[in-house]
Amino acid sequence: MYKVVFSESAKKDLDKVNSIYLASIASHIKNLSENPRPYGSRKMSGFDKIYRIRVGVYRIIYSIKDDILTVEVIKIDHRRSVYH
């Protein structure tokens, strides 16, 4: 089982998420501890070990450190601004 940790910016991003999506995002993040590469996750081009998950109009950007069994949530934001 992987340990899920949040970057400081991801913690702040979570506070800004629309309440309609909050439960779904929390569920997806919780599931990352059991399966860090779930169906629908995509490896981000140009980056090593950085992935994204789509949750409605939001994206969860995270890194996987298999050697220490850790998933770090890097960013959570609306799809129109998450990649900038």
Secondary structure, DSSP 8 states (H G I E B T S, - for coil): --EEEE-HHHHHHHHHS-HHHHHHHHHHHHHTTT-SS-TT-EE-TT-SSEEEEEETTEEEEEEEEGGGTEEEEEEEEETTTTT-
